[in-house]
Amino acid sequence: MIATRLLGAGLALVAGAALTAQTRNWVNEVERTDTSHIIGDPAATRTLTEFVSYTCPACATFSRMGEEVVKLGYVAPGKLKFEVRYLQRNEIDVALTMAAWCGGKDKFKGIHSAIMWSQPQWLPKVQMASTTQQGRWFTGPGPSKRRAIMWDLEIYQLLEPKGVSRGELDACMADDAFAAKLSATSTADMAKYGIDSTPSFALDGKTLDHVHDWASLAPLLAGIQTPLYGPQ
């Protein structure tokens, strides 16, 4: 009788653990590599990688139309991990990527979404920048250039509600070594994956040819199923 009750309790624990694994929302799990962020179940066997530029309007469109669907439909139930890798097209991209790293990995999702979703507000300021502003952005010491970008595009005000103070953001902008690393990784990724436009995508490390928006990506993800948990 006691053995039967113990066996029943053990089965209940196993069932409970399996249910927890299956119902956990993996969107809140964020990890970092040296130069990217990965959202999702670390044990997921499939990985979707987005190569993104913060100054790319098509990337902002994907962020609004497709990224949230990927997170809710595929990342949350553990079907795949979603990796964000950064391509640097200019000094502004570098500064904004460094901003996305500011405040720790737990703040990444909020910062990333804030930058992307507010692009219609700050990108016109880039396009209409005065000669004086461009001089501050593209000449002189790296930290000064990046702080000027943060100021002129009002990124300080944008990220303060996300828990990143001006002092913290200035400290992030001062990291010349990281800025150089981001640029070098971007160049290496473009060569390795054959990336010539953003957004671009790779599934399990293989570049998806001619896939640059949600409409072309969605059918390729449709067959990905929720993995079984426990021993396979």
Secondary structure in CASP SS format (residue, H / E / C, confidence):
PFRMAT SS
TARGET T0000
AUTHOR 0000-0000-0000
METHOD secondary structure of the structure
MODEL  1
M C 1.00
I H 1.00
A H 1.00
T H 1.00
R H 1.00
L H 1.00
L H 1.00
G H 1.00
A H 1.00
G H 1.00
L H 1.00
A H 1.00
L H 1.00
V H 1.00
A H 1.00
G H 1.00
A H 1.00
A H 1.00
L H 1.00
T H 1.00
A H 1.00
Q H 1.00
T H 1.00
R C 1.00
N C 1.00
W H 1.00
V H 1.00
N H 1.00
E C 1.00
V E 1.00
E E 1.00
R E 1.00
T C 1.00
D C 1.00
T C 1.00
S E 1.00
H E 1.00
I E 1.00
I E 1.00
G C 1.00
D C 1.00
P C 1.00
A C 1.00
A C 1.00
T C 1.00
R C 1.00
T E 1.00
L E 1.00
T E 1.00
E E 1.00
F E 1.00
V E 1.00
S C 1.00
Y C 1.00
T C 1.00
C C 1.00
P H 1.00
A H 1.00
C H 1.00
A H 1.00
T H 1.00
F H 1.00
S H 1.00
R H 1.00
M H 1.00
G H 1.00
E H 1.00
E H 1.00
V H 1.00
V H 1.00
K H 1.00
L H 1.00
G H 1.00
Y H 1.00
V H 1.00
A C 1.00
P C 1.00
G C 1.00
K C 1.00
L C 1.00
K E 1.00
F E 1.00
E E 1.00
V E 1.00
R E 1.00
Y E 1.00
L C 1.00
Q C 1.00
R C 1.00
N C 1.00
E H 1.00
I H 1.00
D H 1.00
V H 1.00
A H 1.00
L H 1.00
T H 1.00
M H 1.00
A H 1.00
A H 1.00
W C 1.00
C C 1.00
G C 1.00
G C 1.00
K H 1.00
D H 1.00
K H 1.00
F H 1.00
K H 1.00
G H 1.00
I H 1.00
H H 1.00
S H 1.00
A H 1.00
I H 1.00
M H 1.00
W H 1.00
S C 1.00
Q H 1.00
P H 1.00
Q H 1.00
W H 1.00
L H 1.00
P H 1.00
K H 1.00
V H 1.00
Q H 1.00
M C 1.00
A C 1.00
S C 1.00
T H 1.00
T H 1.00
Q H 1.00
Q H 1.00
G H 1.00
R H 1.00
W H 1.00
F H 1.00
T C 1.00
G C 1.00
P C 1.00
G H 1.00
P H 1.00
S H 1.00
K H 1.00
R H 1.00
R H 1.00
A H 1.00
I H 1.00
M H 1.00
W H 1.00
D H 1.00
L C 1.00
E C 1.00
I H 1.00
Y H 1.00
Q H 1.00
L H 1.00
L H 1.00
E H 1.00
P H 1.00
K H 1.00
G C 1.00
V C 1.00
S C 1.00
R H 1.00
G H 1.00
E H 1.00
L H 1.00
D H 1.00
A H 1.00
C H 1.00
M H 1.00
A C 1.00
D C 1.00
D H 1.00
A H 1.00
F H 1.00
A H 1.00
A H 1.00
K H 1.00
L H 1.00
S H 1.00
A H 1.00
T H 1.00
S H 1.00
T H 1.00
A H 1.00
D H 1.00
M H 1.00
A H 1.00
K H 1.00
Y H 1.00
G C 1.00
I C 1.00
D C 1.00
S C 1.00
T C 1.00
P C 1.00
S E 1.00
F E 1.00
A E 1.00
L E 1.00
D C 1.00
G C 1.00
K E 1.00
T E 1.00
L C 1.00
D C 1.00
H C 1.00
V C 1.00
H C 1.00
D C 1.00
W H 1.00
A H 1.00
S H 1.00
L H 1.00
A H 1.00
P H 1.00
L H 1.00
L H 1.00
A C 1.00
G C 1.00
I C 1.00
Q C 1.00
T C 1.00
P C 1.00
L C 1.00
Y C 1.00
G C 1.00
P C 1.00
Q C 1.00
END
